[in-house]
Amino acid sequence: MDQDAALVTAFHRGDERAFDVVFQRHKRGVYNLAYRTVGAELAEDVMQEVFIQVYKSLGRFRSTGSFRAWIYGITLNVCRDSKRRHNRRRTIPYDDAGESIPDESDPSDIVQARWMYQQVEIGMLSLREDERLAVELHYLQGLSYRELSEVLHCSTGTIKARVHHAVCRLRQLLLPSIAQEEK
Amino acid sequence: MSCDKFHADIAAFLDGELDERASDELRRHAEECSICTADIRANAALVNTLKSHPGRNVPESVEARVLKGLEPLRNRRRQIAWLQLLRSHVQGVFSMKRKLIAVGLAAIIALIIGVLSPKADPALAAVAQAMSSIRNVHITGWITQDGKRCRFEGWIEGSSRMRSDVEGAPIQIVDGKRLIEISKDSVIIKSSRNMLGPEGTNPMQGFSGDFWQEIARRSKNSGSVKKSDGVLPDGRASLVLRLESGGDRTVIAIAKDTDLVARIQNYDSKNELTLDVQHVEYNLDIPAEVFNPEYPASAQVIDTMNRKIGDRCTVGQSCSLASELQRMAETDPVALSKLASNCDEVAELIVKGVQTMDVEERKRRNPGSLNSWHLARPIALRVSKTHTLPPGSELRIMNLLDPSGGAPTARLDLYISLIDQGELGYEIPLTDTVAR
């Protein structure tokens, strides 16, 4: 049994602390997905709504499916609702507020890490939405193609094609940066 | 074999998502193909970069807010868990008659609710719980002030919109923080839910779960919250709350069958304003057109206003400036034309007028009053330096609420328009907007 499934079982038994662990495990993924989908302004509201829905529905969740697919599916639904309610097509600009740069002892490494961080963020924002979601959920959140197909409601073949196109696009954008970083 | 066949498989291969047979084929091909080998290496470097990308930290304030928002749900669950535990315990230990157990349980349940939430009124805690599950609200009712009555309709969720169909002079609700869209016969207001603070008199907060948690917490120890039973217009039983603060009164009726707010009446003594929310619907989808201007005149005015004022300034009223410029337009249009051709003088005039109004009006009038809506902050409009007035043109202060050009009233917004030979649409070009 994976850790999420064990936490859900503990929650079913009435262990409230299991939810705290669920929150800590998934808050960052939910926030980042919301941030890149609806922007900073709405991400906070989306995160609030997602965890309220998760809390309310967790008692009914059965561990036959993937928990990560379930929670990210909720996140995308809430994002869609939020965008519809605010009635606008959003262009999410790159914003360096809240970016998380790994600790480096060498100042030049910090500069390099920050630069690479920004390149990836900008690269992600340049992707088509369906491709960005595939990359984000697969590479950044670690979902498998099967889990992705659950969240995005399409076949694994479609997921494979989206990931392929997104990787090709990101390669064009990021490989020069990666090559420079490796030097 | 062509590389194209393998190219599309490389990402899936590196992700471990390619089946064994296809993976073997790709491996064998790569051993003989330097292009695909380079592709695999390049993709691997990219994948490593993506997988190690840390993403954003969740701001502490966001995390705190999310956890706070979950508290009512968690408290409720804790209470239920305690009751279930107690019920099983009682049933296991005692062999009393079922009826006696039920009576005992009822008393213990009441005790436990009291112990677990010593400050909260149980009935209002149930309301807080029910209101916390609300996604959006659609309300309709009436606003009354100075004998004038406006019907309004509003949506609340993240953003709210209020529309008033005007009978008589328009009423505007102002707190200086909202985007206000004004048309000939409607006022559309968008505001963030976050702006509805606990100190405000805006009764929209009555639809917030946070508001009810606070009321539930305070109600036991506060004499200012009075409860009674009532009946809603549709015949349902209701719990009626009367909240008084200073001269303000709010009466809220809660349907007992749903624990949801069914009606709010609010009297704001400072503004002598009564707001009566008579009809409430919950958790409906907000139609897309809600936030669209409904009237062509509205769209035109908003577009003009946005272009002129820009996003950075708060749009406000400027009675004394409007009067001053209006007077000049009426009595000495030539002088005004000359002023307009000299941008610095006009800009100076406007800044001075607004600042004078801001200080003096604040002293004389009651800040925030609907009768004395004033600028939240002074603004200056800078006129293009290169502009010269066309022959025969005049400058006129327009009433935003009456684009056909009515006399200024106490609730005018500033709208400068250049009328070229009687035709609307020729405006002083504003090259910049300055917030002071």
Interface residues (C-beta under 8 A of the other chain):
Chain A: G14 E16 F19 F23 K27 R28 G29 Y31 N32 Y35 L42 A43 E44 D45 M47 Q48 E49 F51 I52 Y55 K56 S82 R84 R85 H86 N87 G98 E99 S100 I101 P102 M116 Y117 V120 V135 H138 Y139 L140 S144 Y145 T156 K160 A161 V163 H164 V167 L170 R171 L174 L175 I178 A179 E182
Chain B: A8 I10 A11 A12 D15 E17 A42 N43 A45 L46 V47 T49 L50 K51 H53 P54 G55 R56 N57 V58 P59 V62 E63 R65 V66 L67 G69 L70 L73 R74 R77 R78 A81 Q84 S132 S133 R135 N136 E157 G158 S159 D285 I286 A288 V290 F291 N292
